Amino acid sequence: IRRPPRSTPLYSSAASDVYKRQLPTLKSLTNRERDVLSFILDGLSNKEIARELGITERTVKEYVGTLLNKFQAKDRISLLLRLGEFSHLKDAL
């Protein structure tokens, strides 16, 4: 397997621009989706989020699923990466 030289970007900026345009803006989320997302960013579990918001854990799972779909993420880690929470690590790879 041939690898590109280190100086070659793994993706083009044009592809990156298209990718960014496909993701929703935070303003496009409902208030409750923003609440749930905020707690996800704080590292809370579904159960903890449900307790904080006074809703069922099942309802939280629905909101998490909606957020994953909107941000085209397969799990919470992918969601955080999409939001740029760990963008500082990308340069280290």
Secondary structure, DSSP 8 states (H G I E B T S, - for coil): -----TTS-SS-HHHHHHHHHHS--GGGS-HHHHHHHHHHHTT--HHHHHHHHTS-HHHHHHHHHHHHHHTT-SSHHHHHHHHTTTHHHHTT-
